[in-house]
Amino acid sequence: MGKLHPVSPFAPKSLPEMPVVPGVRFATAAAGIRYAGRPDLLLAVFDPGTVVAGVLTQSKTRSASVEWCAEQLKHGRARALVVNSGNANAFTGRRGEEAVRMTAESAAKAVGCTPEEVLISSTGVIGEPLDVGKFAHLLDDLARAASSDAWTEAARAIMTTDTFPKLTTATLAEIGDGSARLSGIAKGAGMIAPDMATMLSYLATDLAISQPLLQRAVSAAADKTFNCITVDGDTSTSDTVLVFATGKAAERGLPAIDAANKLFGTFSDTLSGNMHNLAQAIVRDGEGLTKHVAIKVSGAENDRAARVIAFSIANSPIMKTAIAGEDPNWGRVVMAVGKAGEAADRDKLDIWFGPCQMAKAGERAPDYSEAAAAAYMKNAELEIRVDVGIADGKATVWTCDLTHGYVSINADYRS
């Protein structure tokens, strides 16, 4: 069993009830890939006709599993998903590629599809060969045992340093005589600084939608949600977001989504909402955190510039440690804005910590109160707002503080 860490103070009191998404089934197992006695293998099985879209890490050292998924997303057909935790199968050379191929072939045989219809993810330690022999023989039994009501078990099986499983679900607006579902799971607590995706997340719907249109919705939703969070400024080799659409709702007479009908807008909004929920759950489980922080930047040259400035603040270790120490050190915000490399007018800079204005027009605010700001910093939920005085660009990113707990978790992660 891996080392246990204190449960996040933001862990939910209860997990959502996860209804069935027609055409999707799950099974999990404890394969002993790294730790004994904990679930570490997930098999998801999808009905024929399922399409998949996704976004993947842009890391230059991405894992063999990510490379495999990139190839399969080109055709966008899916019948199975295999995820293992404990070993990232990254920086493993030809052996890593062979492990992916063997996994795909074993899962394809178990499910009754081609290897190219199997998506694969691995999460955990980088640089250690993945022994497929520990779990390939389990896939036949998992395929037979797969159940449509095992969402929570699936979320637990993909955890590494997470302290709680991450799930979300929503009913899409009533359509005709029925409705459709959109549900998802995610894992992530550290090595969180996305680059076109983040950590591992899998969502599924029973709506019918073409793969290109699904890809359009997924890319847009990920950019507004998963790509707006950071825990520690480190982008993983394995980051993967996949969304599956089984099309089973069409059998109940629900129309297929197309770009022209209002259902596409409903689906896109619901997808963004579900991804937002999962992204926030990841930040709220940041390794060793005590604070959840929204960084809001306005007045930037454009929205892209605002996001760069927001991440400069959110990823600053000296800023994050001040938050951990409940120190309203707004000078560190000034520093982070200045180093971001984007246009900012020093003499128009405004800064707020929650309701407390710290700086106005490039200097300390006239009604600045250290006592009020220090009292605000004791809250678990914090908001830092900055206006850089250039134009109308704006962005929000979410992060957490940097504590001794983060150091402890990552100092002994491999041991």
GUZAVO-986066 format. One record per residue (C-alpha): residue number from 0; z negated, y negated, x. Coordinates in steps of 0.1 Angstrom, whole numbers. Layout:
<rs>
+------+-------+-------+-------+
| resi |     w |     v |     u |
+------+-------+-------+-------+
|  NUM |     Z |     Y |     X |
...
+------+-------+-------+-------+
</rs>
This chain:
<rs>
+------+-------+-------+-------+
| resi |     w |     v |     u |
+------+-------+-------+-------+
|    0 |     0 |     0 |     0 |
|    1 |     9 |   -35 |    13 |
|    2 |   -18 |   -61 |    20 |
|    3 |   -30 |   -77 |   -12 |
|    4 |   -31 |  -115 |   -14 |
|    5 |   -50 |  -137 |   -39 |
|    6 |   -31 |  -141 |   -72 |
|    7 |   -15 |  -174 |   -76 |
|    8 |   -36 |  -199 |   -96 |
|    9 |    -5 |  -205 |  -117 |
|   10 |     0 |  -168 |  -127 |
|   11 |     6 |  -165 |  -164 |
|   12 |   -23 |  -153 |  -185 |
|   13 |     1 |  -128 |  -202 |
|   14 |    37 |  -116 |  -197 |
|   15 |    63 |  -122 |  -224 |
|   16 |    74 |   -95 |  -248 |
|   17 |   108 |   -84 |  -236 |
|   18 |   130 |   -72 |  -264 |
|   19 |   159 |   -48 |  -259 |
|   20 |   192 |   -62 |  -246 |
|   21 |   218 |   -37 |  -260 |
|   22 |   237 |   -20 |  -232 |
|   23 |   210 |   -24 |  -205 |
|   24 |   185 |     2 |  -193 |
|   25 |   161 |     4 |  -164 |
|   26 |   141 |    29 |  -144 |
|   27 |   119 |    25 |  -114 |
|   28 |   103 |    47 |   -88 |
|   29 |    78 |    46 |   -58 |
|   30 |   101 |    58 |   -30 |
|   31 |    78 |    48 |    -1 |
|   32 |   104 |    26 |    15 |
|   33 |    77 |     6 |    33 |
|   34 |    45 |    10 |    14 |
|   35 |    30 |    40 |    -3 |
|   36 |    19 |    40 |   -39 |
|   37 |    38 |    10 |   -53 |
|   38 |    71 |     8 |   -72 |
|   39 |    99 |    -2 |   -48 |
|   40 |   131 |    11 |   -63 |
|   41 |   149 |    -2 |   -94 |
|   42 |   180 |    13 |  -111 |
|   43 |   196 |    -7 |  -139 |
|   44 |   223 |    10 |  -159 |
|   45 |   249 |    -9 |  -179 |
|   46 |   272 |     3 |  -207 |
|   47 |   310 |     5 |  -200 |
|   48 |   327 |   -28 |  -204 |
|   49 |   299 |   -48 |  -188 |
|   50 |   310 |   -78 |  -166 |
|   51 |   290 |   -95 |  -139 |
|   52 |   290 |  -129 |  -123 |
|   53 |   267 |  -142 |   -96 |
|   54 |   259 |  -166 |   -67 |
|   55 |   249 |  -154 |   -33 |
|   56 |   232 |  -169 |    -2 |
|   57 |   255 |  -188 |    21 |
|   58 |   233 |  -178 |    51 |
|   59 |   255 |  -169 |    82 |
|   60 |   233 |  -139 |    88 |
|   61 |   233 |  -125 |    52 |
|   62 |   225 |   -89 |    45 |
|   63 |   248 |   -59 |    41 |
|   64 |   239 |   -58 |     4 |
|   65 |   249 |   -94 |    -1 |
|   66 |   283 |   -87 |    16 |
|   67 |   288 |   -57 |    -7 |
|   68 |   280 |   -78 |   -38 |
|   69 |   304 |  -105 |   -27 |
|   70 |   332 |   -80 |   -26 |
|   71 |   324 |   -65 |   -60 |
|   72 |   321 |   -99 |   -77 |
|   73 |   358 |  -104 |   -70 |
|   74 |   366 |   -79 |   -98 |
|   75 |   334 |   -85 |  -118 |
|   76 |   329 |   -51 |  -134 |
|   77 |   294 |   -35 |  -134 |
|   78 |   279 |    -2 |  -144 |
|   79 |   248 |    -1 |  -122 |
|   80 |   224 |   -22 |  -101 |
|   81 |   202 |    -7 |   -74 |
|   82 |   174 |   -28 |   -59 |
|   83 |   149 |   -18 |   -32 |
|   84 |   120 |   -37 |   -19 |
|   85 |   102 |   -35 |    14 |
|   86 |   133 |   -35 |    36 |
|   87 |   160 |   -62 |    35 |
|   88 |   187 |   -41 |    52 |
|   89 |   196 |   -73 |    70 |
|   90 |   206 |   -76 |   107 |
|   91 |   211 |   -38 |   107 |
|   92 |   248 |   -37 |   119 |
|   93 |   270 |    -7 |   110 |
|   94 |   239 |    13 |    99 |
|   95 |   233 |   -13 |    73 |
|   96 |   268 |   -11 |    60 |
|   97 |   266 |    27 |    59 |
|   98 |   233 |    25 |    40 |
|   99 |   249 |     3 |    13 |
|  100 |   279 |    26 |    10 |
|  101 |   257 |    57 |     6 |
|  102 |   236 |    39 |   -20 |
|  103 |   267 |    29 |   -40 |
|  104 |   281 |    64 |   -39 |
|  105 |   248 |    80 |   -49 |
|  106 |   243 |    56 |   -78 |
|  107 |   279 |    60 |   -89 |
|  108 |   275 |    97 |   -91 |
|  109 |   242 |    94 |  -110 |
|  110 |   256 |    69 |  -135 |
|  111 |   292 |    82 |  -138 |
|  112 |   312 |    53 |  -124 |
|  113 |   330 |    42 |   -93 |
|  114 |   310 |    29 |   -62 |
|  115 |   327 |    -5 |   -67 |
|  116 |   309 |    -8 |  -101 |
|  117 |   275 |    -6 |   -84 |
|  118 |   257 |   -38 |   -73 |
|  119 |   231 |   -36 |   -46 |
|  120 |   202 |   -58 |   -34 |
|  121 |   175 |   -52 |    -8 |
|  122 |   145 |   -74 |    -1 |
|  123 |   117 |   -72 |    25 |
|  124 |   116 |   -70 |    63 |
|  125 |   146 |   -81 |    83 |
|  126 |   160 |   -60 |   112 |
|  127 |   147 |   -25 |   103 |
|  128 |   173 |     2 |    94 |
|  129 |   171 |    12 |    57 |
|  130 |   166 |    50 |    53 |
|  131 |   186 |    58 |    22 |
|  132 |   174 |    93 |    24 |
|  133 |   141 |    81 |    10 |
|  134 |   155 |    72 |   -24 |
|  135 |   192 |    84 |   -28 |
|  136 |   180 |   117 |   -43 |
|  137 |   159 |    99 |   -69 |
|  138 |   188 |    81 |   -85 |
|  139 |   200 |   111 |  -107 |
|  140 |   166 |   113 |  -123 |
|  141 |   163 |    76 |  -127 |
|  142 |   197 |    74 |  -145 |
|  143 |   185 |   101 |  -170 |
|  144 |   152 |    84 |  -175 |
|  145 |   165 |    48 |  -178 |
|  146 |   150 |    30 |  -208 |
|  147 |   160 |    -2 |  -226 |
|  148 |   124 |   -14 |  -228 |
|  149 |   114 |   -13 |  -191 |
|  150 |   120 |   -49 |  -182 |
|  151 |    84 |   -54 |  -170 |
|  152 |    85 |   -23 |  -148 |
|  153 |   118 |   -36 |  -134 |
|  154 |   102 |   -69 |  -125 |
|  155 |    73 |   -52 |  -107 |
|  156 |    96 |   -29 |   -87 |
|  157 |   114 |   -58 |   -69 |
|  158 |    82 |   -77 |   -58 |
|  159 |    73 |   -81 |   -22 |
|  160 |    46 |  -108 |   -15 |
|  161 |    48 |  -119 |   -51 |
|  162 |    15 |  -119 |   -69 |
|  163 |    29 |  -116 |  -104 |
|  164 |    61 |  -103 |  -120 |
|  165 |    85 |  -130 |  -132 |
|  166 |   103 |  -125 |  -166 |
|  167 |   120 |  -147 |  -192 |
|  168 |   138 |  -141 |  -225 |
|  169 |   154 |  -161 |  -253 |
|  170 |   173 |  -155 |  -285 |
|  171 |   207 |  -172 |  -286 |
|  172 |   213 |  -191 |  -318 |
|  173 |   220 |  -171 |  -349 |
|  174 |   257 |  -163 |  -352 |
|  175 |   271 |  -151 |  -384 |
|  176 |   249 |  -122 |  -395 |
|  177 |   231 |  -117 |  -362 |
|  178 |   218 |  -130 |  -329 |
|  179 |   221 |  -121 |  -292 |
|  180 |   196 |  -119 |  -264 |
|  181 |   195 |  -133 |  -229 |
|  182 |   167 |  -120 |  -207 |
|  183 |   160 |  -119 |  -170 |
|  184 |   137 |  -111 |  -141 |
|  185 |   132 |  -126 |  -106 |
|  186 |   112 |  -121 |   -74 |
|  187 |   103 |  -146 |   -47 |
|  188 |    73 |  -163 |   -32 |
|  189 |    83 |  -171 |     4 |
|  190 |   114 |  -178 |    25 |
|  191 |   125 |  -200 |    -4 |
|  192 |   150 |  -228 |     2 |
|  193 |   182 |  -219 |   -17 |
|  194 |   218 |  -223 |    -7 |
|  195 |   239 |  -214 |   -37 |
|  196 |   213 |  -189 |   -49 |
|  197 |   178 |  -180 |   -43 |
|  198 |   157 |  -149 |   -38 |
|  199 |   166 |  -121 |   -62 |
|  200 |   172 |  -127 |   -99 |
|  201 |   189 |  -106 |  -125 |
|  202 |   197 |  -116 |  -161 |
|  203 |   215 |   -98 |  -189 |
|  204 |   230 |  -107 |  -223 |
|  205 |   247 |   -87 |  -250 |
|  206 |   272 |  -114 |  -258 |
|  207 |   309 |  -109 |  -251 |
|  208 |   323 |  -133 |  -225 |
|  209 |   351 |  -131 |  -199 |
|  210 |   340 |  -127 |  -163 |
|  211 |   356 |  -160 |  -152 |
|  212 |   338 |  -180 |  -179 |
|  213 |   306 |  -162 |  -171 |
|  214 |   310 |  -171 |  -135 |
|  215 |   315 |  -208 |  -145 |
|  216 |   283 |  -208 |  -165 |
|  217 |   263 |  -190 |  -138 |
|  218 |   274 |  -213 |  -110 |
|  219 |   266 |  -244 |  -130 |
|  220 |   232 |  -231 |  -142 |
|  221 |   221 |  -219 |  -107 |
|  222 |   229 |  -253 |   -92 |
|  223 |   205 |  -271 |  -116 |
|  224 |   177 |  -246 |  -114 |
|  225 |   174 |  -221 |   -85 |
|  226 |   191 |  -246 |   -61 |
|  227 |   164 |  -272 |   -70 |
|  228 |   134 |  -254 |   -57 |
|  229 |   118 |  -249 |   -23 |
|  230 |    86 |  -233 |   -10 |
|  231 |    90 |  -235 |    28 |
|  232 |   125 |  -247 |    37 |
|  233 |   137 |  -212 |    48 |
|  234 |   169 |  -197 |    32 |
|  235 |   168 |  -159 |    30 |
|  236 |   195 |  -135 |    42 |
|  237 |   193 |  -117 |     9 |
|  238 |   194 |  -144 |   -19 |
|  239 |   212 |  -131 |   -49 |
|  240 |   215 |  -141 |   -86 |
|  241 |   235 |  -118 |  -109 |
|  242 |   241 |  -122 |  -146 |
|  243 |   254 |   -92 |  -166 |
|  244 |   272 |   -94 |  -200 |
|  245 |   275 |   -61 |  -219 |
|  246 |   295 |   -74 |  -248 |
|  247 |   276 |   -51 |  -272 |
|  248 |   270 |   -80 |  -297 |
|  249 |   307 |   -79 |  -305 |
|  250 |   301 |   -45 |  -321 |
|  251 |   278 |   -64 |  -346 |
|  252 |   306 |   -88 |  -354 |
|  253 |   294 |  -117 |  -331 |
|  254 |   324 |  -135 |  -317 |
|  255 |   332 |  -135 |  -281 |
|  256 |   324 |  -167 |  -262 |
|  257 |   353 |  -189 |  -251 |
|  258 |   353 |  -223 |  -235 |
|  259 |   365 |  -240 |  -267 |
|  260 |   338 |  -229 |  -291 |
|  261 |   303 |  -243 |  -294 |
|  262 |   288 |  -209 |  -285 |
|  263 |   297 |  -215 |  -249 |
|  264 |   276 |  -246 |  -248 |
|  265 |   247 |  -227 |  -265 |
|  266 |   250 |  -199 |  -240 |
|  267 |   252 |  -222 |  -210 |
|  268 |   221 |  -242 |  -222 |
|  269 |   202 |  -210 |  -228 |
|  270 |   212 |  -196 |  -194 |
|  271 |   200 |  -228 |  -177 |
|  272 |   168 |  -226 |  -196 |
|  273 |   161 |  -190 |  -186 |
|  274 |   170 |  -197 |  -150 |
|  275 |   147 |  -227 |  -150 |
|  276 |   119 |  -206 |  -162 |
|  277 |   124 |  -180 |  -134 |
|  278 |   129 |  -207 |  -108 |
|  279 |    96 |  -224 |  -118 |
|  280 |    78 |  -190 |  -118 |
|  281 |    89 |  -185 |   -82 |
|  282 |    76 |  -219 |   -71 |
|  283 |    44 |  -213 |   -90 |
|  284 |    39 |  -181 |   -69 |
|  285 |    46 |  -198 |   -36 |
|  286 |    28 |  -180 |    -8 |
|  287 |    -8 |  -194 |    -5 |
|  288 |    -1 |  -224 |   -29 |
|  289 |   -27 |  -245 |   -47 |
|  290 |    -4 |  -272 |   -60 |
|  291 |    28 |  -272 |   -80 |
|  292 |    48 |  -304 |   -73 |
|  293 |    78 |  -322 |   -89 |
|  294 |    97 |  -346 |   -65 |
|  295 |   118 |  -371 |   -85 |
|  296 |   142 |  -394 |   -67 |
|  297 |   161 |  -422 |   -83 |
|  298 |   181 |  -452 |   -71 |
|  299 |   202 |  -432 |   -46 |
|  300 |   238 |  -436 |   -38 |
|  301 |   247 |  -406 |   -59 |
|  302 |   231 |  -375 |   -73 |
|  303 |   239 |  -355 |   -42 |
|  304 |   222 |  -381 |   -20 |
|  305 |   192 |  -381 |   -43 |
|  306 |   188 |  -343 |   -39 |
|  307 |   190 |  -345 |    -1 |
|  308 |   162 |  -371 |    -1 |
|  309 |   141 |  -351 |   -26 |
|  310 |   144 |  -320 |    -4 |
|  311 |   136 |  -340 |    27 |
|  312 |   103 |  -349 |    10 |
|  313 |    97 |  -314 |    -5 |
|  314 |   104 |  -296 |    28 |
|  315 |    83 |  -318 |    51 |
|  316 |    54 |  -298 |    65 |
|  317 |    34 |  -329 |    71 |
|  318 |    39 |  -340 |    35 |
|  319 |    31 |  -305 |    21 |
|  320 |    -1 |  -302 |    41 |
|  321 |   -12 |  -337 |    29 |
|  322 |    -7 |  -324 |    -7 |
|  323 |   -28 |  -293 |     2 |
|  324 |   -55 |  -316 |    15 |
|  325 |   -53 |  -338 |   -16 |
|  326 |   -45 |  -367 |     6 |
|  327 |   -24 |  -394 |   -11 |
|  328 |    -6 |  -402 |    21 |
|  329 |    24 |  -421 |     8 |
|  330 |    34 |  -430 |    44 |
|  331 |    46 |  -395 |    47 |
|  332 |    70 |  -401 |    18 |
|  333 |    83 |  -431 |    36 |
|  334 |    89 |  -410 |    67 |
|  335 |   107 |  -383 |    47 |
|  336 |   130 |  -408 |    30 |
|  337 |   139 |  -424 |    63 |
|  338 |   148 |  -391 |    80 |
|  339 |   170 |  -378 |    52 |
|  340 |   201 |  -395 |    65 |
|  341 |   211 |  -409 |    31 |
|  342 |   213 |  -446 |    21 |
|  343 |   179 |  -461 |    13 |
|  344 |   168 |  -498 |    12 |
|  345 |   135 |  -500 |    30 |
|  346 |   127 |  -533 |    14 |
|  347 |   133 |  -521 |   -22 |
|  348 |   115 |  -487 |   -18 |
|  349 |    91 |  -479 |   -47 |
|  350 |    67 |  -449 |   -46 |
|  351 |    44 |  -434 |   -73 |
|  352 |    20 |  -405 |   -71 |
|  353 |    17 |  -397 |  -108 |
|  354 |     7 |  -429 |  -126 |
|  355 |    -4 |  -445 |   -94 |
|  356 |    21 |  -469 |   -78 |
|  357 |    16 |  -467 |   -40 |
|  358 |    45 |  -488 |   -28 |
|  359 |    65 |  -516 |   -44 |
|  360 |    96 |  -534 |   -30 |
|  361 |    91 |  -520 |     5 |
|  362 |    53 |  -525 |     9 |
|  363 |    20 |  -514 |    -5 |
|  364 |    18 |  -521 |   -42 |
|  365 |    -4 |  -551 |   -52 |
|  366 |   -25 |  -530 |   -75 |
|  367 |   -27 |  -500 |   -51 |
|  368 |   -59 |  -480 |   -55 |
|  369 |   -68 |  -454 |   -29 |
|  370 |   -96 |  -440 |   -52 |
|  371 |   -73 |  -436 |   -82 |
|  372 |   -46 |  -419 |   -61 |
|  373 |   -72 |  -396 |   -44 |
|  374 |   -85 |  -386 |   -79 |
|  375 |   -49 |  -379 |   -91 |
|  376 |   -43 |  -356 |   -61 |
|  377 |   -70 |  -332 |   -73 |
|  378 |   -47 |  -321 |  -101 |
|  379 |   -30 |  -287 |   -98 |
|  380 |     2 |  -302 |  -112 |
|  381 |    16 |  -332 |   -93 |
|  382 |    45 |  -355 |   -96 |
|  383 |    58 |  -378 |   -68 |
|  384 |    85 |  -404 |   -77 |
|  385 |   106 |  -424 |   -54 |
|  386 |   132 |  -451 |   -60 |
|  387 |   153 |  -459 |   -30 |
|  388 |   169 |  -490 |   -43 |
|  389 |   206 |  -483 |   -37 |
|  390 |   224 |  -472 |   -69 |
|  391 |   219 |  -449 |   -99 |
|  392 |   218 |  -414 |   -83 |
|  393 |   189 |  -392 |   -93 |
|  394 |   175 |  -357 |   -87 |
|  395 |   144 |  -336 |   -93 |
|  396 |   133 |  -307 |   -71 |
|  397 |   102 |  -286 |   -73 |
|  398 |    80 |  -274 |   -45 |
|  399 |    44 |  -265 |   -37 |
|  400 |    18 |  -273 |   -10 |
|  401 |    15 |  -257 |    25 |
|  402 |   -19 |  -241 |    30 |
|  403 |   -38 |  -218 |    54 |
|  404 |   -30 |  -191 |    29 |
|  405 |     7 |  -194 |    37 |
|  406 |     0 |  -190 |    74 |
|  407 |   -21 |  -160 |    68 |
|  408 |     5 |  -142 |    47 |
|  409 |    34 |  -148 |    71 |
|  410 |    15 |  -143 |   103 |
|  411 |    10 |  -106 |    96 |
|  412 |    39 |   -99 |    72 |
|  413 |    54 |   -71 |    94 |
|  414 |    20 |   -56 |   104 |
+------+-------+-------+-------+
</rs>
